[in-house]
């Protein structure tokens, strides 16, 4: 996928980063669930922390030139990661055991909360980690420019 304009998003970076960080979580949950412990999915909020490296990697691998577009890409990658984790939670919860009819509404509410919170939290974590990565890259570029100026002036 080639980026021709500064405003286009690097879809490969967004999708690749989110699925790349979701795959180990999916494998772990499925393996542990099939081992007889489906309750592992209940630590999904801890898995939201996978959005931190997602944002940094998405930002650093992006071929987009525009700063705000790279931040948007990282945010979308984190949101997709949170969505996938929420959907996995939604799928695995019924495997934990039968849900009483009077608890079905509560279960649906919990599923919706996990899905919504996962998308929001992962997107925000990914955004802030991308901002940190972009600041670090800018600071390193500024240091290289200053060193070049000092070298040219004989310091």
C-alpha positions in Angstrom: 0.0 0.0 0.0 1.5 3.2 -1.1 0.9 6.6 0.6 0.7 9.3 -2.0 -0.8 12.2 -0.1 0.1 13.5 3.3 -3.5 13.3 4.6 -4.1 9.6 3.7 -3.9 7.1 6.5 -1.5 4.1 6.5 -4.1 1.4 6.8 -1.5 -1.4 6.7 0.1 0.1 9.8 -3.2 0.5 11.6 -4.5 -3.0 10.9 -1.2 -4.8 11.1 -0.3 -3.3 14.5 -3.6 -3.9 16.1 -3.9 -7.5 14.9 -0.3 -8.1 15.7 -0.8 -7.2 19.3 -4.2 -8.9 19.5 -2.9 -12.3 18.3 -0.9 -13.2 21.4 -3.8 -12.2 23.7 -6.2 -14.3 21.5 -3.8 -17.3 21.6 -3.4 -17.1 25.4 -7.1 -16.7 26.1 -8.0 -19.6 23.7 -5.3 -21.9 25.1 -6.2 -21.3 28.7 -9.9 -21.5 28.0 -9.5 -24.8 26.3 -7.4 -25.9 29.3 -10.5 -25.5 31.3 -10.1 -22.0 32.7 -12.3 -19.7 30.7 -12.2 -17.1 33.5 -8.9 -15.9 32.1 -10.9 -13.6 29.9 -11.9 -11.6 33.0 -8.4 -10.0 33.1 -9.2 -8.3 29.8 -8.8 -4.8 31.4 -5.2 -5.8 32.0 -4.8 -6.7 28.3 -5.8 -3.1 27.4 -2.2 -2.2 28.3 -1.2 -3.9 25.0 -2.4 -0.6 23.5 0.7 1.2 24.8 3.2 -0.6 22.5 0.5 -0.6 19.8 0.5 3.2 19.7 4.3 3.5 19.7 4.8 0.9 17.0 2.0 2.2 14.8 3.4 5.7 15.0 7.0 4.6 14.3 6.1 2.3 11.4 3.7 4.7 9.8 4.6 6.1 6.4 2.3 9.1 6.8 4.1 12.4 6.8 1.6 14.5 8.8 1.9 14.4 12.6 -1.8 14.5 13.3 -2.4 11.7 10.9 0.1 9.5 12.6 -1.6 10.2 15.9 -5.0 9.4 14.4 -3.5 6.1 13.1 -2.2 5.1 16.5 -5.6 6.0 18.1 -7.5 3.9 15.5 -5.0 1.0 16.0 -5.6 1.1 19.8 -9.4 1.4 19.3 -9.4 -1.6 17.0 -7.3 -3.6 19.5 -9.8 -2.7 22.3 -12.7 -3.7 20.1 -11.2 -7.0 19.3 -10.5 -7.7 23.0 -14.1 -6.7 23.9 -15.5 -9.0 21.2 -13.3 -11.8 22.5 -14.7 -11.1 26.0 -18.2 -11.2 24.6 -17.6 -14.6 23.0 -15.8 -16.3 25.9 -18.1 -15.2 28.7 -20.9 -17.7 27.9 -18.3 -20.5 27.9 -17.7 -19.8 31.6 -21.1 -21.5 32.5 -24.8 -21.1 32.2 -26.2 -17.6 32.7 -29.4 -17.5 34.8 -32.3 -15.8 32.9 -32.5 -13.1 35.6 -28.8 -12.4 35.1 -28.9 -12.1 31.3 -29.5 -8.3 31.3 -26.7 -7.8 33.7 -24.4 -9.9 31.5 -25.3 -7.9 28.4 -24.6 -4.7 30.3 -21.2 -6.0 31.4 -20.4 -7.1 27.9 -21.3 -3.6 26.5 -19.3 -1.9 29.3 -16.2 -4.1 28.5 -16.6 -3.5 24.8 -17.0 0.3 25.1 -14.4 0.8 27.8 -12.0 -1.4 25.9 -12.3 0.7 22.8 -12.0 4.0 24.6 -9.2 3.0 27.1 -7.1 1.3 24.4 -7.5 4.2 22.0 -6.5 6.8 24.6 -3.5 4.7 25.8 -2.4 4.2 22.2 -2.7 7.9 21.5 -0.7 9.0 24.5 2.1 6.4 23.8 2.2 7.7 20.2 2.5 11.3 21.4 5.4 10.2 23.6 7.1 8.4 20.6 6.6 11.5 18.4 8.1 13.8 21.0 11.1 11.5 21.4 11.7 11.4 17.6 11.4 15.2 17.5 13.8 15.7 20.4 16.3 13.3 18.7 16.0 15.2 15.5 16.6 18.5 17.3 19.7 17.1 19.0 21.1 16.0 15.6 20.5 19.4 14.1 22.2 21.1 17.1 25.2 18.8 16.9 25.4 19.5 13.1 25.4 23.2 13.7 28.0 23.0 16.5 30.2 20.8 14.3 29.9 23.3 11.4 31.0 26.1 13.7 34.0 24.2 15.0 32.7 23.3 18.5 
